Amino acid sequence: MPQNSDYYVNASLSCMDLGNIEKGMNEINHSRIHGLHYDIVDGVFNSCFIFGDQMLKVFRRYTALPIIVHLACQNPIPYIKPCITNGADYIAVHYEAEADLLSVFQMIRELGGKPILAFRCDTSVPHNFTDIAAQAEWILKLSVHPGFSGQVFQKEALSHIAEMHQLLTAAGIDKRIEVDGNISTATIQECAIAGATMFTGGTSGLFHPLHTLDESIELLEQAISFGGNSYGINDE
C-alpha cells in the first residue's frame, strides 16, 4: 500500500457509555474520530434490537461530525427517510437485504443522504460487486455478526476484503473499504493489509476505561505498521 495512505477511525455509538451521552460526545468531538457509526438492528436481520430513528436526534444535537447509519435490517426502506430527517449523513444498506440496492441508493441520494454498500462477515464477494460498489460512497464489511459487541473476529472477512480491494483496483473504482467488528490492535493490521482504510472502533479497540479516545487511536495507529513504516490515521 502507498506510504502516504490515509486511515480513518469511526466510533461505534452503541459501544460508548450511553448513561452519560453528553460527556461521551464531548470527548468524541475533541478527539481524532472521523465519524460516528450508528447501528439500527431490526431483530430480523439479526436476533437483537439496537437504536432507532428517535435516538439519532439525540446524538445529532451533540455533534457536527458525520453520522453513518448502518441499517442491519431485512427491509431498509422504511428507515431511510426518518434517519436522514433526524440527522444521518450516510446510510449503509446490506447487500443481503430484501431490496433493490440501486433503487435504494437512488432514494437515499434524493432524500439528501449518501449510500454505503454493506456486507455481512460471511457473505462472499458477489459477481456484480463492482457494478453496485461504483454507485456507493464506500464499502462496509462486517467482521462480526451485526448487533452484539465482544464477538470473535471472523477471519473469513479478510479474504473478502482482499478480493474487494483487488476488484475495485482492477476496475479503476476509487472506493474505501471500512471494516466493522472487533477492530483492535490485534486485528487492524490484517485488515489494512487486505485493503481496508477505514475502521469502526468499539469495545475492542476504541472505548477503553484506561485510555482516552486519542490514546486508543494512537495504539491502533501503531498497530498499522508495515516493515517499520507507521501509517497515519487521518484526523482531519
BELURSUL-V186185 format. One line per field, one symbol per residue. ss: DSSP state (H for helix, E for strand, L for the rest). A space follows every 50 residues. Layout:
ss: ???
This chain:
ss: LLLLLLEEEEEEHHHLLLLLHHHHHHHHHLLLLLEEEEEEEELLLLLLEE LLHHHHHHHHHHLLLEEEEEEELLLLHHHHHHHHHLLLLEEEEELLLLLL HHHHHHHHHHLLLEEEEEELLLLLLLLLHHHHHLLLLLEEEELLLLLLLL LLLLLHHHHHHHHHHHHHHHHLLLLLEEEELLLLLLLHHHHHHHLLLEEE ELLLLLLLLLLLHHHHHHHHHHHLEELLEELLELLL
